[in-house]
Amino acid sequence: MAKKYIVLAGNIGAGKSTLVGMICQRFGWKAYYEPVAENPYLERFYDDMKQWAFHSQVYFMTHRVKSHHALAGDPFSVVQDRSIYEDAEVFAKNLYMRGEISEDDYATYRELYRVFTCLLPVPDLVVYIRASVATLQKRIASRGRGFEAAIGDEYLAGLNRLYEEWISSFTLAPILIIPGDELDFVENPADLHRILDRLEKRLKDKQLLLFPARA
C-alpha cells in the first residue's frame, strides 16, 4: 500500500488518541498526536474561556500547521489526531458563536485558516468517531484529566452539532464514520478488529463503506 495520510476526527472524549495508537500498532504507521498536555493556555481556557479562547485556538492552529507540514514530508504512512479543519470548523466556530471569541479575532483566525489550508495537503481518508454526549462524558471521566472535569453537556452537544455540519459538507477527502456509541474499540477487541479491517479495505477501495458516509 502506498503512503497514506489519515485523519482521526471526533469530539472531546470520542477516543481519537486511543484509536490512533491502535491503527499505528496494527499497520506500523506513524502517529501525530494532538498536543493537549503541551498547550499552556488550556487549563486557563477552561477556567475563563472568554479570556483565553483566542490564545488557545491560535496555539492549536500553529501546532497543527507544523504537524501537517511535517507529516507531509514523512516517508511513512501517518495518522493525525484531529485536524486543522476541526480546529476551525468546530472548535473555533463554536467559541465564536458562544461569544467567547470577538468578531475581529475570529476574522483574523479565519483568514489564517484559509491561507494555511490552501498550502497544506489533504488527507487520503477522514475517520470520524460519532459519539453521543453520554458516551463522551463517560470517556472524559475515565481518563481523569482534571481540567476537563467542568466540561458541560451543553458545550459537548454544541460541538457535536458543529461536527455533524462539518462532516456533512466536507468534500476534500473520503470519510469513514464510526458509530462510537455502538462500537467499543477500547474494551472490545472484536469491534476494534472490525474497524481496522474495514479501514484497510476502505483505503484500497474507495467505494466500500463500513458505515454510512452521510448518516
MDTraj code that builds the backbone (N, CA, C; nanometers):
import mdtraj as md
import numpy as np

residues = "MET ALA LYS LYS TYR ILE VAL LEU ALA GLY ASN ILE GLY ALA GLY LYS SER THR LEU VAL GLY MET ILE CYS GLN ARG PHE GLY TRP LYS ALA TYR TYR GLU PRO VAL ALA GLU ASN PRO TYR LEU GLU ARG PHE TYR ASP ASP MET LYS GLN TRP ALA PHE HIS SER GLN VAL TYR PHE MET THR HIS ARG VAL LYS SER HIS HIS ALA LEU ALA GLY ASP PRO PHE SER VAL VAL GLN ASP ARG SER ILE TYR GLU ASP ALA GLU VAL PHE ALA LYS ASN LEU TYR MET ARG GLY GLU ILE SER GLU ASP ASP TYR ALA THR TYR ARG GLU LEU TYR ARG VAL PHE THR CYS LEU LEU PRO VAL PRO ASP LEU VAL VAL TYR ILE ARG ALA SER VAL ALA THR LEU GLN LYS ARG ILE ALA SER ARG GLY ARG GLY PHE GLU ALA ALA ILE GLY ASP GLU TYR LEU ALA GLY LEU ASN ARG LEU TYR GLU GLU TRP ILE SER SER PHE THR LEU ALA PRO ILE LEU ILE ILE PRO GLY ASP GLU LEU ASP PHE VAL GLU ASN PRO ALA ASP LEU HIS ARG ILE LEU ASP ARG LEU GLU LYS ARG LEU LYS ASP LYS GLN LEU LEU LEU PHE PRO ALA ARG ALA".split()
xyz = np.array([
    [0.0848, -0.1196, 0.0000],
    [0.0000, 0.0000, 0.0000],
    [0.0887, 0.1251, 0.0000],
    [0.0562, 0.2201, -0.0851],
    [0.1328, 0.3449, -0.0915],
    [0.1157, 0.4241, 0.0378],
    [0.2021, 0.5215, 0.0576],
    [0.1929, 0.6058, 0.1775],
    [0.0537, 0.6666, 0.1891],
    [0.0001, 0.6655, 0.3124],
    [-0.1327, 0.7193, 0.3376],
    [-0.1262, 0.8258, 0.4459],
    [-0.2171, 0.9215, 0.4343],
    [-0.2341, 1.0256, 0.5351],
    [-0.3776, 1.0178, 0.5836],
    [-0.3945, 0.9733, 0.7095],
    [-0.5264, 0.9529, 0.7682],
    [-0.5485, 1.0546, 0.8793],
    [-0.6685, 1.1085, 0.8873],
    [-0.7084, 1.1974, 0.9968],
    [-0.8107, 1.1256, 1.0836],
    [-0.7905, 1.1280, 1.2155],
    [-0.8893, 1.0787, 1.3114],
    [-0.9627, 1.1991, 1.3675],
    [-1.0916, 1.2071, 1.3430],
    [-1.1720, 1.3219, 1.3848],
    [-1.2744, 1.2795, 1.4889],
    [-1.3086, 1.3733, 1.5782],
    [-1.4116, 1.3444, 1.6771],
    [-1.4062, 1.4391, 1.7949],
    [-1.5153, 1.4453, 1.8663],
    [-1.5317, 1.5368, 1.9780],
    [-1.4399, 1.4998, 2.0945],
    [-1.4350, 1.5851, 2.1947],
    [-1.3576, 1.5605, 2.3154],
    [-1.4078, 1.4315, 2.3801],
    [-1.3167, 1.3363, 2.4040],
    [-1.3553, 1.2113, 2.4673],
    [-1.4043, 1.1036, 2.3727],
    [-1.4016, 1.1279, 2.2417],
    [-1.4525, 1.0286, 2.1465],
    [-1.3638, 0.9049, 2.1377],
    [-1.2369, 0.9195, 2.1753],
    [-1.1443, 0.8060, 2.1679],
    [-1.0451, 0.8156, 2.0535],
    [-1.0244, 0.9360, 2.0010],
    [-0.9357, 0.9540, 1.8867],
    [-0.7931, 0.9070, 1.9145],
    [-0.7346, 0.9565, 2.0229],
    [-0.5949, 0.9241, 2.0523],
    [-0.5758, 0.7741, 2.0712],
    [-0.6714, 0.7106, 2.1374],
    [-0.6644, 0.5657, 2.1572],
    [-0.6667, 0.4924, 2.0247],
    [-0.7582, 0.5317, 1.9363],
    [-0.7696, 0.4641, 1.8072],
    [-0.6490, 0.4937, 1.7185],
    [-0.5947, 0.6144, 1.7275],
    [-0.4715, 0.6460, 1.6531],
    [-0.3624, 0.5451, 1.6882],
    [-0.3430, 0.5228, 1.8196],
    [-0.2399, 0.4295, 1.8636],
    [-0.2659, 0.2885, 1.8147],
    [-0.3904, 0.2465, 1.8152],
    [-0.4261, 0.1119, 1.7710],
    [-0.4041, 0.0943, 1.6205],
    [-0.4381, 0.1975, 1.5445],
    [-0.4154, 0.1919, 1.3990],
    [-0.2659, 0.1820, 1.3697],
    [-0.1870, 0.2643, 1.4366],
    [-0.0427, 0.2638, 1.4123],
    [0.0197, 0.1318, 1.4527],
    [-0.0289, 0.0736, 1.5617],
    [0.0228, -0.0554, 1.6057],
    [-0.0103, -0.1646, 1.5047],
    [-0.1293, -0.1605, 1.4498],
    [-0.1735, -0.2634, 1.3542],
    [-0.0969, -0.2544, 1.2222],
    [-0.0809, -0.1317, 1.1700],
    [-0.0259, -0.1167, 1.0359],
    [0.1199, -0.0701, 1.0328],
    [0.1767, -0.0372, 1.1489],
    [0.3146, 0.0105, 1.1511],
    [0.3281, 0.1528, 1.1008],
    [0.2216, 0.2322, 1.1163],
    [0.2236, 0.3704, 1.0710],
    [0.2715, 0.4634, 1.1819],
    [0.2856, 0.5888, 1.1510],
    [0.3381, 0.6869, 1.2457],
    [0.2255, 0.7783, 1.2944],
    [0.2245, 0.8051, 1.4250],
    [0.1200, 0.8872, 1.4846],
    [0.1650, 1.0309, 1.5027],
    [0.0724, 1.1217, 1.4757],
    [0.0911, 1.2644, 1.5055],
    [-0.0220, 1.3047, 1.5996],
    [0.0128, 1.3186, 1.7287],
    [-0.0893, 1.3403, 1.8305],
    [-0.1180, 1.4878, 1.8534],
    [-0.2413, 1.5119, 1.9041],
    [-0.2810, 1.6464, 1.9434],
    [-0.2069, 1.6848, 2.0717],
    [-0.1539, 1.8077, 2.0794],
    [-0.0699, 1.8461, 2.1933],
    [-0.1489, 1.8983, 2.3129],
    [-0.2445, 1.8189, 2.3637],
    [-0.3304, 1.8675, 2.4717],
    [-0.2493, 1.9063, 2.5941],
    [-0.1594, 1.8174, 2.6350],
    [-0.0828, 1.8426, 2.7574],
    [0.0155, 1.9582, 2.7413],
    [0.0522, 1.9894, 2.6166],
    [0.1526, 2.0924, 2.5924],
    [0.0928, 2.2327, 2.5836],
    [-0.0364, 2.2430, 2.5578],
    [-0.0976, 2.3735, 2.5372],
    [-0.0952, 2.4536, 2.6684],
    [-0.0161, 2.5608, 2.6741],
    [-0.0020, 2.6346, 2.8006],
    [-0.1264, 2.7134, 2.8394],
    [-0.2218, 2.7241, 2.7467],
    [-0.3417, 2.8029, 2.7733],
    [-0.4615, 2.7179, 2.8156],
    [-0.4503, 2.5856, 2.8045],
    [-0.5693, 2.5024, 2.8106],
    [-0.6389, 2.5062, 2.9467],
    [-0.5655, 2.4914, 3.0548],
    [-0.6291, 2.4960, 3.1867],
    [-0.6915, 2.6328, 3.2116],
    [-0.6208, 2.7391, 3.1724],
    [-0.6751, 2.8735, 3.1882],
    [-0.7983, 2.8933, 3.1009],
    [-0.7958, 2.8301, 2.9825],
    [-0.9103, 2.8388, 2.8917],
    [-1.0359, 2.7807, 2.9558],
    [-1.0253, 2.6647, 3.0187],
    [-1.1428, 2.6037, 3.0804],
    [-1.1900, 2.6819, 3.2031],
    [-1.1000, 2.7571, 3.2638],
    [-1.1393, 2.8423, 3.3761],
    [-1.2058, 2.9722, 3.3296],
    [-1.1582, 3.0254, 3.2156],
    [-1.2087, 3.1534, 3.1651],
    [-1.2007, 3.1525, 3.0126],
    [-1.3025, 3.0989, 2.9491],
    [-1.2994, 3.0797, 2.8037],
    [-1.2887, 3.2121, 2.7288],
    [-1.3599, 3.3120, 2.7733],
    [-1.3602, 3.4392, 2.7003],
    [-1.2209, 3.5022, 2.6975],
    [-1.1475, 3.4885, 2.8080],
    [-1.0148, 3.5476, 2.8167],
    [-0.9117, 3.4718, 2.7333],
    [-0.9248, 3.3388, 2.7286],
    [-0.8164, 3.2581, 2.6725],
    [-0.8539, 3.1799, 2.5466],
    [-0.9758, 3.1935, 2.4969],
    [-1.0192, 3.1148, 2.3808],
    [-0.9333, 3.1411, 2.2573],
    [-0.9138, 3.2675, 2.2244],
    [-0.8377, 3.3011, 2.1037],
    [-0.6939, 3.2513, 2.1159],
    [-0.6320, 3.2732, 2.2323],
    [-0.4940, 3.2289, 2.2536],
    [-0.4817, 3.0774, 2.2349],
    [-0.5753, 3.0030, 2.2952],
    [-0.5704, 2.8586, 2.2874],
    [-0.5891, 2.8088, 2.1442],
    [-0.6837, 2.8692, 2.0716],
    [-0.7093, 2.8259, 1.9347],
    [-0.5927, 2.8582, 1.8410],
    [-0.5291, 2.9718, 1.8613],
    [-0.4113, 3.0055, 1.7796],
    [-0.2971, 2.9093, 1.8095],
    [-0.2820, 2.8712, 1.9372],
    [-0.1792, 2.7728, 1.9708],
    [-0.2047, 2.6416, 1.8975],
    [-0.3284, 2.5925, 1.9050],
    [-0.3610, 2.4671, 1.8389],
    [-0.3398, 2.4772, 1.6877],
    [-0.3791, 2.5888, 1.6279],
    [-0.3599, 2.6039, 1.4838],
    [-0.2112, 2.6040, 1.4477],
    [-0.1306, 2.6748, 1.5251],
    [0.0131, 2.6801, 1.4990],
    [0.0742, 2.5406, 1.5041],
    [0.0402, 2.4661, 1.6091],
    [0.0914, 2.3297, 1.6203],
    [0.0412, 2.2437, 1.5047],
    [-0.0870, 2.2594, 1.4702],
    [-0.1451, 2.1754, 1.3668],
    [-0.0780, 2.1991, 1.2311],
    [-0.0485, 2.3242, 1.1997],
    [0.0184, 2.3553, 1.0732],
    [0.1592, 2.2953, 1.0719],
    [0.2311, 2.3088, 1.1831],
    [0.3648, 2.2496, 1.1918],
    [0.3583, 2.0975, 1.1775],
    [0.2617, 2.0374, 1.2432],
    [0.2438, 1.8932, 1.2357],
    [0.2052, 1.8497, 1.0948],
    [0.1129, 1.9232, 1.0342],
    [0.0653, 1.8935, 0.8993],
    [0.1809, 1.9027, 0.7991],
    [0.2643, 2.0036, 0.8147],
    [0.3789, 2.0207, 0.7258],
    [0.4791, 1.9075, 0.7445],
    [0.5005, 1.8678, 0.8702],
    [0.5960, 1.7601, 0.8976],
    [0.5477, 1.6268, 0.8422],
    [0.4205, 1.5962, 0.8605],
    [0.3707, 1.4673, 0.8135],
    [0.3672, 1.4606, 0.6605],
    [0.3546, 1.5771, 0.5966],
    [0.3554, 1.5786, 0.4502],
    [0.4901, 1.5315, 0.3957],
    [0.5965, 1.5600, 0.4705],
    [0.7295, 1.5186, 0.4276],
    [0.7754, 1.3872, 0.4864],
    [0.6914, 1.3253, 0.5675],
    [0.7269, 1.1986, 0.6313],
    [0.7174, 1.0854, 0.5294],
    [0.8200, 0.9998, 0.5187],
    [0.8140, 0.8909, 0.4205],
    [0.7187, 0.7785, 0.4599],
    [0.6742, 0.7771, 0.5870],
    [0.5850, 0.6722, 0.6347],
    [0.4390, 0.7153, 0.6238],
    [0.3499, 0.6165, 0.6214],
    [0.2079, 0.6462, 0.6344],
    [0.1836, 0.7039, 0.7733],
    [0.0939, 0.8016, 0.7823],
    [0.0760, 0.8747, 0.9073],
    [-0.0720, 0.8838, 0.9442],
    [-0.0959, 0.8936, 1.0763],
    [-0.2302, 0.9124, 1.1288],
    [-0.2274, 1.0348, 1.2185],
    [-0.3113, 1.1324, 1.1887],
    [-0.3145, 1.2581, 1.2638],
    [-0.4331, 1.2597, 1.3598],
    [-0.4033, 1.2880, 1.4853],
    [-0.5049, 1.3001, 1.5898],
    [-0.5655, 1.4402, 1.5829],
    [-0.6817, 1.4498, 1.5222],
    [-0.7531, 1.5745, 1.4957],
    [-0.6810, 1.6588, 1.3893],
    [-0.7575, 1.7379, 1.3162],
    [-0.7050, 1.8123, 1.2019],
    [-0.7299, 1.9618, 1.2166],
    [-0.6651, 2.0375, 1.1313],
    [-0.6847, 2.1827, 1.1285],
    [-0.8285, 2.2166, 1.0896],
    [-0.8931, 2.1269, 1.0126],
    [-1.0313, 2.1516, 0.9711],
    [-1.1241, 2.1555, 1.0924],
    [-1.1050, 2.0616, 1.1841],
    [-1.1877, 2.0594, 1.3058],
    [-1.1603, 2.1793, 1.3951],
    [-1.0340, 2.2150, 1.4060],
    [-0.9994, 2.3324, 1.4865],
    [-1.0832, 2.4528, 1.4452],
    [-1.0903, 2.4740, 1.3148],
    [-1.1576, 2.5937, 1.2641],
    [-1.3085, 2.5769, 1.2538],
    [-1.3525, 2.4659, 1.1951],
    [-1.4939, 2.4494, 1.1622],
    [-1.5783, 2.4031, 1.2809],
    [-1.5126, 2.3547, 1.3850],
    [-1.5866, 2.3078, 1.5023],
    [-1.5520, 2.3912, 1.6258],
    [-1.4276, 2.3850, 1.6706],
    [-1.3935, 2.4432, 1.7999],
    [-1.3893, 2.5960, 1.7982],
    [-1.3168, 2.6538, 1.7037],
    [-1.3123, 2.7995, 1.6976],
    [-1.4491, 2.8572, 1.6621],
    [-1.5190, 2.7930, 1.5710],
    [-1.6521, 2.8396, 1.5314],
    [-1.7481, 2.8350, 1.6502],
    [-1.7408, 2.7290, 1.7286],
    [-1.8256, 2.7164, 1.8461],
    [-1.7990, 2.8288, 1.9465],
    [-1.6719, 2.8584, 1.9685],
    [-1.6364, 2.9645, 2.0631],
    [-1.6832, 3.1009, 2.0130],
    [-1.6732, 3.1224, 1.8830],
    [-1.7217, 3.2473, 1.8253],
    [-1.8739, 3.2589, 1.8409],
    [-1.9448, 3.1514, 1.8131],
    [-2.0904, 3.1520, 1.8235],
    [-2.1369, 3.1740, 1.9682],
    [-2.0559, 3.1292, 2.0634],
    [-2.0884, 3.1467, 2.2054],
    [-2.0462, 3.2835, 2.2589],
    [-1.9798, 3.3631, 2.1751],
    [-1.9349, 3.4941, 2.2181],
    [-1.8044, 3.4925, 2.2949],
    [-1.7305, 3.3800, 2.2886],
    [-1.6035, 3.3694, 2.3608],
    [-1.4865, 3.4256, 2.2793],
    [-1.5049, 3.4394, 2.1484],
    [-1.4046, 3.4992, 2.0601],
    [-1.4698, 3.6187, 1.9913],
    [-1.4012, 3.7313, 1.9898],
    [-1.4578, 3.8536, 1.9324],
    [-1.4655, 3.8454, 1.7803],
    [-1.5428, 3.9350, 1.7234],
    [-1.5594, 3.9415, 1.5772],
    [-1.4247, 3.9606, 1.5077],
    [-1.3443, 4.0555, 1.5554],
    [-1.2151, 4.0846, 1.4922],
    [-1.1186, 3.9676, 1.5056],
    [-1.1132, 3.9087, 1.6239],
    [-1.0237, 3.7951, 1.6445],
    [-1.0649, 3.6763, 1.5576],
    [-1.1938, 3.6545, 1.5461],
    [-1.2417, 3.5425, 1.4654],
    [-1.2117, 3.5650, 1.3175],
    [-1.2263, 3.6882, 1.2699],
    [-1.1942, 3.7199, 1.1302],
    [-1.0463, 3.6955, 1.1016],
    [-0.9613, 3.7337, 1.1962],
    [-0.8169, 3.7087, 1.1815],
    [-0.7888, 3.5596, 1.1772],
    [-0.8523, 3.4869, 1.2663],
    [-0.8338, 3.3416, 1.2728],
    [-0.8781, 3.2751, 1.1416],
    [-0.9936, 3.3126, 1.0905],
    [-1.0440, 3.2525, 0.9670],
    [-0.9542, 3.2813, 0.8474],
    [-0.8949, 3.4001, 0.8450],
    [-0.8050, 3.4320, 0.7345],
    [-0.6789, 3.3460, 0.7422],
    [-0.6258, 3.3284, 0.8618],
    [-0.5110, 3.2390, 0.8787],
    [-0.5467, 3.0973, 0.8340],
    [-0.6626, 3.0520, 0.8738],
    [-0.7088, 2.9179, 0.8361],
    [-0.7205, 2.9044, 0.6842],
    [-0.7768, 3.0035, 0.6197],
    [-0.7925, 2.9988, 0.4744],
    [-0.6576, 2.9882, 0.4050],
    [-0.5615, 3.0669, 0.4493],
    [-0.4279, 3.0655, 0.3875],
    [-0.3611, 2.9304, 0.4091],
    [-0.3652, 2.8807, 0.5321],
    [-0.2968, 2.7551, 0.5634],
    [-0.3568, 2.6377, 0.4863],
    [-0.4881, 2.6301, 0.4786],
    [-0.5497, 2.5157, 0.4122],
    [-0.5261, 2.5162, 0.2612],
    [-0.4961, 2.6305, 0.2061],
    [-0.4607, 2.6366, 0.0637],
    [-0.3222, 2.5785, 0.0378],
    [-0.2383, 2.5765, 0.1402],
    [-0.0990, 2.5356, 0.1248],
    [-0.0721, 2.3914, 0.1664],
    [-0.1618, 2.3326, 0.2463],
    [-0.1367, 2.2016, 0.3049],
    [-0.2023, 2.0900, 0.2238],
    [-0.1416, 1.9703, 0.2210],
    [-0.2025, 1.8575, 0.1501],
    [-0.3271, 1.8079, 0.2213],
    [-0.4183, 1.7472, 0.1462],
    [-0.5426, 1.6962, 0.2049],
    [-0.5252, 1.5480, 0.2414],
    [-0.6056, 1.4985, 0.3372],
    [-0.5933, 1.3578, 0.3781],
    [-0.6405, 1.2617, 0.2695],
    [-0.5947, 1.1372, 0.2808],
    [-0.6469, 1.0303, 0.1956],
    [-0.7791, 0.9775, 0.2509],
    [-0.7982, 0.9921, 0.3822],
    [-0.9207, 0.9447, 0.4454],
    [-0.9394, 1.0172, 0.5779],
    [-1.0638, 1.0559, 0.6068],
    [-1.1006, 1.1094, 0.7377],
    [-1.1865, 1.0046, 0.8074],
    [-1.1426, 0.9610, 0.9252],
    [-1.2182, 0.8667, 1.0071],
    [-1.2833, 0.9465, 1.1201],
    [-1.4151, 0.9544, 1.1190],
    [-1.4891, 1.0351, 1.2159],
    [-1.5577, 0.9440, 1.3168],
    [-1.5240, 0.9620, 1.4448],
    [-1.5889, 0.8860, 1.5521],
    [-1.7089, 0.9661, 1.6005],
    [-1.8268, 0.9182, 1.5698],
    [-1.9512, 0.9858, 1.6119],
    [-1.9930, 0.9274, 1.7473],
    [-2.0117, 1.0146, 1.8468],
    [-2.0472, 0.9671, 1.9808],
    [-2.1429, 1.0651, 2.0474],
    [-2.2349, 1.0104, 2.1263],
    [-2.3313, 1.0926, 2.1996],
    [-2.2621, 1.1629, 2.3164],
    [-2.3290, 1.2624, 2.3717],
    [-2.2750, 1.3336, 2.4870],
    [-2.2525, 1.2383, 2.6042],
    [-2.3446, 1.1444, 2.6249],
    [-2.3300, 1.0485, 2.7352],
    [-2.2023, 0.9658, 2.7213],
    [-2.1749, 0.9191, 2.5993],
    [-2.0526, 0.8422, 2.5752],
    [-1.9290, 0.9285, 2.5934],
    [-1.9341, 1.0502, 2.5445],
    [-1.8211, 1.1422, 2.5591],
    [-1.7908, 1.1682, 2.7063],
    [-1.8934, 1.1954, 2.7848],
    [-1.8741, 1.2241, 2.9269],
    [-1.8183, 1.1025, 3.0006],
    [-1.8622, 0.9852, 2.9650],
    [-1.8113, 0.8632, 3.0271],
    [-1.6621, 0.8474, 3.0005],
    [-1.6206, 0.8728, 2.8783],
    [-1.4789, 0.8561, 2.8438],
    [-1.3944, 0.9699, 2.9006],
    [-1.4495, 1.0897, 2.9064],
    [-1.3783, 1.2015, 2.9685],
    [-1.3516, 1.1710, 3.1160],
    [-1.4519, 1.1185, 3.1840],
    [-1.4370, 1.0850, 3.3265],
    [-1.3344, 0.9744, 3.3463],
    [-1.3324, 0.8775, 3.2559],
    [-1.2424, 0.7630, 3.2736],
    [-1.0966, 0.7990, 3.2558],
    [-1.0663, 0.9047, 3.1786],
    [-0.9254, 0.9394, 3.1590],
    [-0.8746, 1.0382, 3.2641],
    [-0.9632, 1.0982, 3.3406],
    [-0.9243, 1.1690, 3.4611],
    [-0.8396, 1.2932, 3.4452],
    [-0.8608, 1.3688, 3.3380],
    [-0.7902, 1.4969, 3.3254],
    [-0.8667, 1.6021, 3.4055],
    [-0.8028, 1.6554, 3.5085],
    [-0.8717, 1.7462, 3.5994],
    [-0.9330, 1.8664, 3.5316],
    [-0.8626, 1.9237, 3.4338],
    [-0.9130, 2.0455, 3.3699],
    [-1.0336, 2.0182, 3.2810],
    [-1.0627, 1.8903, 3.2502],
    [-1.1795, 1.8566, 3.1692],
    [-1.3045, 1.8291, 3.2535],
    [-1.2872, 1.8250, 3.3852],
    [-1.3979, 1.7851, 3.4725],
    [-1.5176, 1.8782, 3.4623],
    [-1.4940, 2.0041, 3.4308],
    [-1.6024, 2.1022, 3.4270],
    [-1.6687, 2.1143, 3.2898],
    [-1.6278, 2.0339, 3.1931],
    [-1.6887, 2.0412, 3.0604],
    [-1.8337, 1.9947, 3.0692],
    [-1.9262, 2.0810, 3.0320],
    [-2.0679, 2.0508, 3.0471],
    [-2.1293, 1.9835, 2.9259],
    [-2.2475, 1.9258, 2.9488],
    [-2.3198, 1.8588, 2.8407],
    [-2.3544, 1.9552, 2.7275],
    [-2.3931, 2.0773, 2.7625],
    [-2.4323, 2.1754, 2.6607],
    [-2.3152, 2.2084, 2.5676],
    [-2.1978, 2.2230, 2.6257],
    [-2.0791, 2.2535, 2.5464],
    [-2.0487, 2.1389, 2.4494],
    [-2.0528, 2.0149, 2.4986],
    [-2.0261, 1.8990, 2.4133],
    [-2.1330, 1.8835, 2.3058],
    [-2.2580, 1.9099, 2.3425],
    [-2.3667, 1.8996, 2.2450],
    [-2.3499, 2.0014, 2.1325],
    [-2.3054, 2.1219, 2.1676],
    [-2.2800, 2.2233, 2.0659],
    [-2.1695, 2.1815, 1.9709],
    [-2.0650, 2.1224, 2.0263],
    [-1.9569, 2.0717, 1.9419],
    [-2.0059, 1.9586, 1.8519],
    [-2.0885, 1.8703, 1.9066],
    [-2.1423, 1.7604, 1.8250],
    [-2.2220, 1.8133, 1.7067],
    [-2.3032, 1.9168, 1.7299],
    [-2.3819, 1.9746, 1.6195],
    [-2.2903, 2.0294, 1.5105],
    [-2.1842, 2.0972, 1.5503],
    [-2.0912, 2.1527, 1.4518],
    [-2.0116, 2.0432, 1.3825],
    [-1.9796, 1.9361, 1.4540],
    [-1.9135, 1.8224, 1.3897],
    [-2.0009, 1.7641, 1.2794],
    [-2.1291, 1.7502, 1.3067],
    [-2.2193, 1.6938, 1.2059],
    [-2.2325, 1.7873, 1.0860],
    [-2.2377, 1.9159, 1.1105],
    [-2.2419, 2.0128, 0.9993],
    [-2.1149, 2.0036, 0.9161],
    [-2.0013, 1.9970, 0.9846],
    [-1.8735, 1.9926, 0.9129],
    [-1.8605, 1.8643, 0.8316],
    [-1.8872, 1.7500, 0.8944],
    [-1.8644, 1.6234, 0.8254],
    [-1.9611, 1.6052, 0.7091],
    [-2.0806, 1.6639, 0.7182],
    [-2.1789, 1.6504, 0.6108],
    [-2.1438, 1.7352, 0.4894],
    [-2.0559, 1.8345, 0.5083],
    [-2.0206, 1.9232, 0.3967],
    [-1.8749, 1.9089, 0.3537],
    [-1.7986, 1.8231, 0.4211],
    [-1.6566, 1.8080, 0.3899],
    [-1.6401, 1.7237, 0.2642],
    [-1.5755, 1.7796, 0.1635],
    [-1.5629, 1.7113, 0.0344],
    [-1.4184, 1.6928, -0.0108],
    [-1.3224, 1.7310, 0.0722],
    [-1.1818, 1.7236, 0.0309],
    [-1.1258, 1.5821, 0.0334],
    [-1.1892, 1.4923, 0.1096],
    [-1.1372, 1.3560, 0.1231],
    [-1.2529, 1.2606, 0.1514],
    [-1.2337, 1.1296, 0.1226],
    [-1.3343, 1.0305, 0.1619],
    [-1.3500, 1.0275, 0.3139],
    [-1.4667, 0.9822, 0.3601],
    [-1.4978, 0.9803, 0.5029],
    [-1.5454, 0.8409, 0.5440],
    [-1.4987, 0.7954, 0.6596],
    [-1.5490, 0.6732, 0.7212],
    [-1.6007, 0.7108, 0.8592],
    [-1.7283, 0.6856, 0.8851],
    [-1.7892, 0.7222, 1.0121],
    [-1.8010, 0.5993, 1.1021],
    [-1.7479, 0.6104, 1.2228],
    [-1.7548, 0.5025, 1.3205],
    [-1.8616, 0.5382, 1.4246],
    [-1.9619, 0.4544, 1.4441],
    [-2.0626, 0.4810, 1.5467],
    [-2.0063, 0.4498, 1.6855],
    [-1.9558, 0.5512, 1.7521],
    [-1.8835, 0.5321, 1.8768],
    [-1.9691, 0.4836, 1.9919],
    [-2.1011, 0.5017, 1.9863],
    [-2.1880, 0.4511, 2.0921],
    [-2.2063, 0.2998, 2.0815],
    [-2.2002, 0.2474, 1.9599],
    [-2.2247, 0.1051, 1.9376],
    [-2.0973, 0.0214, 1.9380],
    [-1.9880, 0.0780, 1.8886],
    [-1.8633, 0.0031, 1.8782],
    [-1.7640, 0.0514, 1.9840],
    [-1.7305, -0.0347, 2.0761],
    [-1.6362, -0.0015, 2.1832],
    [-1.4999, -0.0587, 2.1475],
    [-1.4232, 0.0163, 2.0721],
    [-1.2941, -0.0331, 2.0250],
    [-1.1893, -0.0358, 2.1360],
    [-1.2190, 0.0255, 2.2515],
    [-1.1262, 0.0232, 2.3644],
    [-1.1393, -0.1069, 2.4426],
    [-1.2616, -0.1480, 2.4722],
    [-1.2860, -0.2638, 2.5574],
    [-1.3155, -0.3920, 2.4804],
    [-1.3571, -0.3788, 2.3551],
    [-1.3996, -0.4959, 2.2792],
    [-1.3072, -0.5205, 2.1600],
    [-1.2181, -0.6203, 2.1681],
    [-1.1246, -0.6479, 2.0577],
    [-1.1944, -0.6769, 1.9255],
    [-1.3123, -0.7392, 1.9308],
    [-1.3840, -0.7705, 1.8072],
    [-1.4249, -0.6435, 1.7345],
    [-1.4718, -0.5436, 1.8099],
    [-1.5078, -0.4158, 1.7494],
    [-1.3852, -0.3483, 1.6892],
    [-1.2744, -0.3525, 1.7603],
    [-1.1510, -0.2922, 1.7112],
    [-1.1074, -0.3568, 1.5808],
    [-1.1041, -0.4891, 1.5764],
    [-1.0591, -0.5583, 1.4551],
    [-1.1542, -0.5318, 1.3386],
    [-1.2812, -0.5217, 1.3683],
    [-1.3784, -0.4910, 1.2628],
    [-1.3481, -0.3542, 1.2011],
    [-1.3206, -0.2573, 1.2865],
    [-1.2894, -0.1226, 1.2381],
    [-1.1611, -0.1216, 1.1573],
    [-1.0563, -0.1850, 1.2105],
    [-0.9267, -0.1838, 1.1426],
    [-0.9316, -0.2579, 1.0097],
    [-1.0025, -0.3708, 1.0051],
    [-1.0149, -0.4460, 0.8796],
    [-1.0851, -0.3627, 0.7734],
    [-1.1934, -0.2968, 0.8122],
    [-1.2691, -0.2189, 0.7145],
    [-1.1966, -0.0902, 0.6760],
    [-1.1204, -0.0339, 0.7700],
    [-1.0412, 0.0843, 0.7357],
    [-0.9416, 0.0496, 0.6250],
    [-0.8780, -0.0649, 0.6395],
    [-0.7813, -0.1073, 0.5377],
    [-0.8494, -0.1265, 0.4023],
    [-0.9669, -0.1897, 0.4028],
    [-1.0388, -0.2097, 0.2779],
    [-1.0880, -0.0768, 0.2205],
    [-1.1256, 0.0135, 0.3101],
    [-1.1739, 0.1459, 0.2653],
    [-1.0660, 0.2202, 0.1898],
    [-0.9415, 0.2066, 0.2349],
    [-0.8306, 0.2739, 0.1685],
    [-0.8004, 0.2117, 0.0327],
    [-0.8229, 0.0816, 0.0218],
    [-0.7946, 0.0133, -0.1045],
    [-0.9061, 0.0303, -0.2063],
    [-1.0281, 0.0390, -0.1566],
    [-1.1445, 0.0510, -0.2443],
    [-1.2325, 0.1641, -0.1939],
    [-1.2263, 0.2785, -0.2585],
    [-1.2966, 0.3969, -0.2104],
    [-1.4487, 0.3862, -0.2232],
    [-1.4973, 0.2802, -0.2860],
    [-1.6410, 0.2641, -0.2963],
    [-1.6981, 0.1844, -0.1785],
    [-1.6098, 0.1179, -0.0998],
    [-1.6560, 0.0356, 0.0112],
    [-1.6751, 0.1192, 0.1358],
    [-1.7875, 0.1007, 0.2011],
    [-1.8155, 0.1726, 0.3265],
    [-1.8565, 0.0738, 0.4341],
    [-1.7918, 0.0833, 0.5509],
    [-1.8351, 0.0042, 0.6655],
    [-1.9601, 0.0662, 0.7261],
    [-1.9604, 0.1975, 0.7357],
    [-2.0716, 0.2709, 0.7941],
    [-2.1131, 0.3794, 0.6946],
    [-2.2350, 0.4285, 0.7041],
    [-2.2784, 0.5326, 0.6102],
    [-2.1878, 0.6546, 0.6150],
    [-2.1506, 0.7039, 0.5007],
    [-2.0671, 0.8236, 0.4956],
    [-2.1487, 0.9481, 0.5266],
    [-2.2759, 0.9409, 0.5020],
    [-2.3628, 1.0559, 0.5278],
    [-2.4878, 1.0048, 0.5977],
    [-2.4825, 0.9970, 0.7301],
    [-2.5975, 0.9442, 0.8048],
    [-2.6716, 1.0573, 0.8720],
])
top = md.Topology()
chain = top.add_chain()
for i, resn in enumerate(residues, 1):
    res = top.add_residue(resn, chain, resSeq=i)
    for name in ("N", "CA", "C"):
        top.add_atom(name, md.element.get_by_symbol(name[0]), res)
traj = md.Trajectory(xyz[None], top)
